Amino acid sequence: MKKTYLYTFLGITLNAIENSMTIVTNLGSILWPASIVNMMHAFGWTMCASIFTEGIVISFLTMILERRMSWKQWRKELIFLTPYSVLMQAFATVWRW
């Protein structure tokens, strides 16, 4: 069980490093970080706020489209989104420096 948490956190960290680098360097990106950049510019938000907000909205939309409210799944998404959004902002600050 402890290895699962370790690997999950390692995966989130590596994903945040890579995605923040592609956002900061403008070298292209997958759809998720590209939409974050659009939200950042459109609303003047930080990367952390954009990622967290988009993640919450998408998780609710998914539950609506599936016609099944799974609060357990929503909590799991929240557990992923919180460190991911904070780490993305932190690594973006490092890459900009």
N, CA, C and O of each residue as an XYZ file, in Angstrom:
388
protein
N       0.828     -1.200      0.000
C       0.000      0.000      0.000
C       0.867      1.256      0.000
O       0.558      2.226     -0.692
N       1.959      1.241      0.779
C       2.832      2.407      0.825
C       3.505      2.633     -0.517
O       3.720      3.777     -0.918
N       3.844      1.540     -1.227
C       4.456      1.675     -2.542
C       3.490      2.322     -3.527
O       3.907      3.081     -4.401
N       2.230      2.029     -3.391
C       1.231      2.621     -4.273
C       1.220      4.138     -4.122
O       1.201      4.861     -5.118
N       1.232      4.620     -2.891
C       1.256      6.064     -2.655
C       2.549      6.683     -3.157
O       2.537      7.771     -3.734
N       3.658      6.000     -2.942
C       4.952      6.501     -3.406
C       4.964      6.623     -4.927
O       5.370      7.655     -5.461
N       4.523      5.582     -5.627
C       4.514      5.608     -7.079
C       3.506      6.605     -7.631
O       3.744      7.223     -8.669
N       2.393      6.763     -6.950
C       1.406      7.753     -7.372
C       1.986      9.158     -7.263
O       1.858      9.954     -8.194
N       2.619      9.469     -6.141
C       3.218     10.790     -5.960
C       4.367     10.999     -6.942
O       4.529     12.098     -7.473
N       5.161      9.968     -7.189
C       6.246     10.070     -8.159
C       5.686     10.341     -9.556
O       6.222     11.168    -10.292
N       4.614      9.647     -9.916
C       3.985      9.869    -11.213
C       3.424     11.271    -11.361
O       3.577     11.893    -12.412
N       2.778     11.774    -10.323
C       2.234     13.133    -10.348
C       3.367     14.138    -10.490
O       3.257     15.096    -11.256
N       4.454     13.926     -9.758
C       5.594     14.843     -9.800
C       6.234     14.859    -11.186
O       6.492     15.930    -11.734
N       6.491     13.689    -11.752
C       7.104     13.634    -13.082
C       6.185     14.249    -14.143
O       6.657     14.936    -15.049
N       4.902     14.008    -14.033
C       3.939     14.589    -14.957
C       3.930     16.110    -14.834
O       3.870     16.810    -15.845
N       3.988     16.625    -13.622
C       3.997     18.070    -13.404
C       5.277     18.703    -13.953
O       5.235     19.792    -14.525
N       6.404     18.029    -13.781
C       7.671     18.551    -14.312
C       7.592     18.683    -15.831
O       7.925     19.727    -16.391
N       7.152     17.626    -16.481
C       7.102     17.613    -17.947
C       6.079     18.615    -18.483
O       6.392     19.386    -19.391
N       4.889     18.614    -17.947
C       3.846     19.507    -18.459
C       4.170     20.967    -18.191
O       3.894     21.817    -19.038
N       4.747     21.282    -17.037
C       5.097     22.674    -16.761
C       6.209     23.143    -17.693
O       6.233     24.309    -18.087
N       7.129     22.248    -18.050
C       8.195     22.620    -18.977
C       7.635     22.935    -20.362
O       8.054     23.907    -20.991
N       6.698     22.129    -20.841
C       6.138     22.385    -22.165
C       5.304     23.665    -22.181
O       5.247     24.352    -23.201
N       4.663     23.988    -21.072
C       3.879     25.218    -21.003
C       4.785     26.443    -20.987
O       4.560     27.396    -21.733
N       5.810     26.417    -20.137
C       6.687     27.576    -19.978
C       7.516     27.840    -21.234
O       7.717     28.995    -21.608
N       7.996     26.789    -21.884
C       8.852     26.960    -23.059
C       8.065     27.135    -24.351
O       8.659     27.419    -25.391
N       6.754     26.975    -24.315
C       5.894     27.098    -25.500
C       6.349     26.190    -26.640
O       6.320     26.582    -27.807
N       6.766     24.981    -26.294
C       7.230     24.032    -27.300
C       6.158     23.035    -27.702
O       6.470     21.969    -28.233
N       4.948     23.356    -27.464
C       3.860     22.444    -27.798
C       3.460     21.646    -26.578
O       4.246     21.457    -25.649
N       2.265     21.196    -26.597
C       1.760     20.508    -25.429
C       0.558     19.673    -25.808
O      -0.001     19.822    -26.895
N       0.166     18.795    -24.905
C      -1.056     18.035    -25.105
C      -2.250     18.924    -24.775
O      -2.069     20.047    -24.304
N      -3.446     18.449    -25.010
C      -4.642     19.291    -24.880
C      -4.847     19.848    -23.479
O      -5.198     21.018    -23.328
N      -4.636     19.031    -22.451
C      -4.896     19.475    -21.079
C      -4.058     20.703    -20.723
O      -4.641     21.715    -20.335
N      -2.734     20.676    -20.829
C      -1.961     21.882    -20.498
C      -2.188     23.029    -21.481
O      -2.106     24.194    -21.091
N      -2.471     22.722    -22.741
C      -2.730     23.795    -23.703
C      -3.987     24.571    -23.319
O      -4.023     25.794    -23.452
N      -5.005     23.879    -22.848
C      -6.222     24.575    -22.420
C      -5.969     25.383    -21.151
O      -6.600     26.416    -20.930
N      -5.048     24.909    -20.324
C      -4.678     25.664    -19.117
C      -4.069     27.008    -19.508
O      -4.389     28.037    -18.912
N      -3.199     26.996    -20.501
C      -2.570     28.236    -20.967
C      -3.632     29.203    -21.470
O      -3.575     30.397    -21.178
N      -4.603     28.693    -22.224
C      -5.683     29.559    -22.725
C      -6.477     30.172    -21.582
O      -6.814     31.355    -21.624
N      -6.779     29.377    -20.563
C      -7.512     29.901    -19.406
C      -6.677     30.932    -18.650
O      -7.201     31.950    -18.196
N      -5.388     30.668    -18.518
C      -4.521     31.619    -17.816
C      -4.543     32.976    -18.499
O      -4.655     34.011    -17.841
N      -4.435     32.968    -19.815
C      -4.414     34.224    -20.562
C      -5.791     34.884    -20.615
O      -5.893     36.107    -20.528
N      -6.838     34.094    -20.754
C      -8.182     34.657    -20.879
C      -8.675     35.287    -19.580
O      -9.287     36.355    -19.600
N      -8.409     34.623    -18.446
C      -8.947     35.097    -17.172
C      -7.917     35.770    -16.283
O      -8.280     36.355    -15.262
N      -6.643     35.704    -16.644
C      -5.596     36.302    -15.823
C      -5.344     35.517    -14.548
O      -4.920     36.087    -13.543
N      -5.599     34.216    -14.578
C      -5.408     33.363    -13.412
C      -3.995     32.811    -13.366
O      -3.266     32.859    -14.357
N      -3.617     32.288    -12.216
C      -2.356     31.562    -12.105
C      -2.543     30.173    -12.686
O      -3.669     29.721    -12.897
N      -1.431     29.502    -12.942
C      -1.500     28.149    -13.474
C      -2.189     27.219    -12.484
O      -2.987     26.370    -12.881
N      -1.891     27.372    -11.216
C      -2.480     26.522    -10.174
C      -4.003     26.659    -10.156
O      -4.721     25.659    -10.122
N      -4.482     27.881    -10.180
C      -5.934     28.112    -10.155
C      -6.600     27.588    -11.421
O      -7.697     27.033    -11.359
N      -5.949     27.758    -12.564
C      -6.516     27.281    -13.832
C      -6.637     25.768    -13.856
O      -7.672     25.229    -14.248
N      -5.582     25.083    -13.438
C      -5.590     23.618    -13.437
C      -6.649     23.092    -12.477
O      -7.426     22.204    -12.827
N      -6.676     23.633    -11.287
C      -7.614     23.158    -10.278
C      -9.057     23.399    -10.721
O      -9.903     22.513    -10.596
N      -9.336     24.586    -11.233
C     -10.699     24.917    -11.659
C     -11.145     24.048    -12.824
O     -12.258     23.520    -12.823
N     -10.273     23.899    -13.822
C     -10.643     23.076    -14.971
C     -10.837     21.624    -14.557
O     -11.755     20.961    -15.040
N      -9.994     21.127    -13.680
C     -10.130     19.751    -13.220
C     -11.431     19.496    -12.490
O     -12.073     18.467    -12.702
N     -11.827     20.421    -11.633
C     -13.085     20.280    -10.886
C     -14.279     20.338    -11.836
O     -15.204     19.532    -11.729
N     -14.256     21.291    -12.762
C     -15.367     21.421    -13.710
C     -15.485     20.170    -14.572
O     -16.586     19.660    -14.782
N     -14.355     19.675    -15.072
C     -14.382     18.485    -15.928
C     -14.849     17.262    -15.149
O     -15.575     16.430    -15.694
N     -14.450     17.136    -13.889
C     -14.892     15.970    -13.114
C     -16.404     16.009    -12.886
O     -17.056     14.965    -12.920
N     -16.975     17.202    -12.653
C     -18.431     17.309    -12.519
C     -19.137     17.031    -13.842
O     -20.167     16.357    -13.871
N     -18.583     17.547    -14.934
C     -19.184     17.287    -16.238
C     -19.152     15.800    -16.582
O     -20.095     15.279    -17.178
N     -18.092     15.130    -16.214
C     -17.999     13.692    -16.451
C     -19.082     12.949    -15.687
O     -19.721     12.046    -16.227
N     -19.289     13.328    -14.428
C     -20.334     12.676    -13.647
C     -21.711     12.935    -14.245
O     -22.562     12.045    -14.254
N     -21.934     14.143    -14.742
C     -23.225     14.468    -15.353
C     -23.422     13.661    -16.628
O     -24.499     13.110    -16.851
N     -22.391     13.586    -17.469
C     -22.510     12.843    -18.726
C     -22.677     11.343    -18.503
O     -23.358     10.667    -19.274
N     -22.059     10.830    -17.454
C     -22.223      9.410    -17.141
C     -23.527      9.117    -16.424
O     -23.912      7.958    -16.264
N     -24.212     10.181    -15.989
C     -25.467     10.075    -15.232
C     -25.300      9.231    -13.980
O     -26.174      8.454    -13.597
N     -24.141      9.415    -13.360
C     -23.848      8.665    -12.135
C     -22.960      9.549    -11.259
O     -21.834      9.874    -11.634
N     -23.466      9.929    -10.112
C     -22.698     10.758     -9.195
C     -21.854      9.862     -8.294
O     -22.360      9.267     -7.343
N     -20.597      9.777     -8.596
C     -19.675      8.958     -7.823
C     -18.780      9.882     -6.993
O     -17.759     10.370     -7.476
N     -19.169     10.112     -5.762
C     -18.408     11.021     -4.906
C     -17.068     10.415     -4.514
O     -16.115     11.140     -4.229
N     -16.996      9.101     -4.500
C     -15.715      8.447     -4.224
C     -14.721      8.763     -5.344
O     -13.563      9.087     -5.077
N     -15.164      8.671     -6.569
C     -14.309      8.998     -7.705
C     -13.946     10.483     -7.698
O     -12.813     10.844     -8.016
N     -14.894     11.339     -7.339
C     -14.634     12.775     -7.289
C     -13.570     13.097     -6.245
O     -12.709     13.946     -6.476
N     -13.624     12.421     -5.097
C     -12.597     12.621     -4.065
C     -11.224     12.199     -4.575
O     -10.227     12.862     -4.292
N     -11.165     11.107     -5.321
C      -9.901     10.663     -5.891
C      -9.355     11.699     -6.874
O      -8.153     11.962     -6.903
N     -10.229     12.276     -7.663
C      -9.800     13.321     -8.589
C      -9.283     14.537     -7.829
O      -8.297     15.153     -8.233
N      -9.940     14.876     -6.743
C      -9.507     15.999     -5.917
C      -8.147     15.721     -5.285
O      -7.304     16.613     -5.193
N      -7.938     14.486     -4.852
C      -6.649     14.100     -4.273
C      -5.544     14.200     -5.322
O      -4.409     14.538     -4.987
N      -5.856     13.914     -6.584
C      -4.874     14.075     -7.657
C      -4.671     15.544     -8.002
O      -3.535     15.993     -8.148
N      -5.756     16.292     -8.135
C      -5.679     17.671     -8.599
C      -4.929     18.601     -7.660
O      -4.204     19.486     -8.114
N      -5.090     18.416     -6.382
C      -4.478     19.338     -5.427
C      -2.956     19.347     -5.531
O      -2.384     20.411     -5.769
N      -2.266     18.205     -5.363
C      -0.804     18.280     -5.489
C      -0.351     18.568     -6.917
O       0.672     19.222     -7.123
N      -1.111     18.082     -7.913
C      -0.719     18.305     -9.301
C      -0.724     19.792     -9.636
O       0.229     20.289    -10.238
N      -1.766     20.502     -9.262
C      -1.843     21.928     -9.584
C      -0.774     22.728     -8.843
O      -0.184     23.649     -9.407
N      -0.526     22.384     -7.602
C       0.505     23.090     -6.831
C       1.890     22.802     -7.405
O       2.706     23.713     -7.544
N       2.159     21.539     -7.739
C       3.462     21.186     -8.303
C       3.662     21.809     -9.685
O       4.769     22.236    -10.011
N       2.625     21.864    -10.488
C       2.740     22.504    -11.799
C       3.148     23.964    -11.648
O       4.025     24.444    -12.366
N       2.514     24.671    -10.712
C       2.856     26.074    -10.481
C       4.295     26.197     -9.982
O       5.030     27.078    -10.427
N       4.699     25.323     -9.065
C       6.054     25.378     -8.509
C       7.106     25.108     -9.585
O       8.094     25.835     -9.686
N       6.894     24.076    -10.378
C       7.878     23.759    -11.417
C       7.888     24.799    -12.525
O       8.939     25.058    -13.111
N       6.751     25.398    -12.823
C       6.718     26.477    -13.823
C       7.525     27.671    -13.342
O       8.217     28.319    -14.127
N       7.436     27.957    -12.060
C       8.238     29.048    -11.493
C       9.725     28.740    -11.624
O      10.520     29.621    -11.950
N      10.097     27.488    -11.369
C      11.497     27.074    -11.499
C      11.951     27.196    -12.953
O      13.037     27.710    -13.221
N      11.122     26.725    -13.899
C      11.515     26.788    -15.315
C      11.618     28.228    -15.799
O      12.487     28.540    -16.612
N      10.754     29.103    -15.318
C      10.828     30.513    -15.739
C      12.074     31.198    -15.194
O      12.606     32.114    -15.821
N      12.536     30.761    -14.039
C      13.703     31.344    -13.423
C      14.923     30.967    -14.224
O      16.036     31.359    -13.876
